[in-house]
């Protein structure tokens, strides 16, 4: 089973995520923002309160995304210096 080990809020409703298997990348929350469940995340200060929640990520008022969804939609970041 997948597990998120770290998450950091970025600009434009993106999250930098690291998984337990060593994969890391950017997860785009924008496709989820239109639903009532995630509407509170449109407040950038609230969005930045993201943290680990069980094996996935979540926010203080109960919004969450599971690790399998994150792993499936994670975009690897290419190091421009490489």
C-alpha positions, -999 to 999 in steps of 0.1 A, spaced: 0 0 0 11 35 -8 19 60 20 27 97 19 57 106 41 58 144 35 37 171 20 43 208 14 20 234 -1 32 251 -32 17 279 -53 -14 276 -74 -29 247 -54 -1 223 -60 15 201 -34 50 187 -32 46 151 -20 71 124 -11 59 87 -9 73 59 12 86 41 -19 109 71 -26 88 86 -54 82 123 -51 65 149 -73 38 175 -76 2 168 -70 -23 192 -85 -53 199 -64 -70 222 -89 -92 194 -105 -107 189 -70 -114 225 -62 -148 227 -79 -165 204 -54 -182 216 -22 -161 192 -2 -129 210 -11 -142 246 -15 -126 257 18 -92 250 2 -97 280 -21 -85 301 8 -47 300 3 -39 303 41 -61 273 48 -47 254 18 -12 258 33 -23 240 65 -21 206 46 -5 178 66 -2 141 68 -35 123 75 -33 85 80 -15 74 49 -25 103 28 -29 141 32 -56 162 49 -66 196 62 -79 206 97 -116 205 88 -116 170 73 -108 173 37 -85 146 26 -69 127 -3 -59 91 -1 -24 78 -9 -35 57 -39 -50 88 -56 -19 108 -49 4 81 -63 -17 77 -94 -17 114 -102 18 124 -90 39 143 -116 76 137 -112 97 168 -110 126 170 -135 157 186 -120 167 213 -145 203 211 -133 207 175 -142 
